Amino acid sequence: MAEDTVADIKRKSMTIIVTKGSLDWGYPPFILATTAAALDYEVTLFFTFYGLALLKKKLDPKFTVLGNAAMEMPMFGTHIAMPNFMAMIPGVDAIAGSMMKKMIKDKGVASLEELREAAVLSDVRMIACQMTLDLFEYKKEDLIDDIELGGAATYFDIASRSHINMFM
């Protein structure tokens, strides 16, 4: 483990393990990372398994209504819950994803692409899990340029010195 300097100990730091790459799960790590960076935290995102999709050059996050009992969409002046059986109907996930993207745009919320770029510009350290790259047969060239490759040991080294550690 690297020796901690006084500056390292004093500067606030945060790590997030990013395990999901869907539209709705892509927002929290980028929002938290960019906010923490704006508050002068040293931020590291460690992307593994399906979270690795958020680092692909061509970002195309999917969305599903399945298994999200809390999902309600504002429609017709109220909030409509999406029952799980809806996911069985062909095209429902695509429609729900399109509705979510439209709502995000209409409300002026940054897109995932914009948030990811903000993370890059904010010097958020982004590490892609090498084992996951190998497992899913991705190449580093499939991912955006501003990332590092590392493994669990890399994450543990950073997390052991971090003030805040999160799993998403």
Order of alpha helices (4+ residues) and beta strands (2+ residues): alpha-beta-alpha-beta-beta-beta-alpha-alpha-beta-alpha-beta-alpha-beta
